[in-house]
């Protein structure tokens, strides 16, 4: 999906999984 730097909501969930 969009880069995590652009989306904070998704970045929080995507970064937590990474």
Residue pairs with C-beta under 8 A, 6 or more apart in sequence:
1 7
1 10
1 14
2 10
4 10
4 11
4 14
4 15
5 11
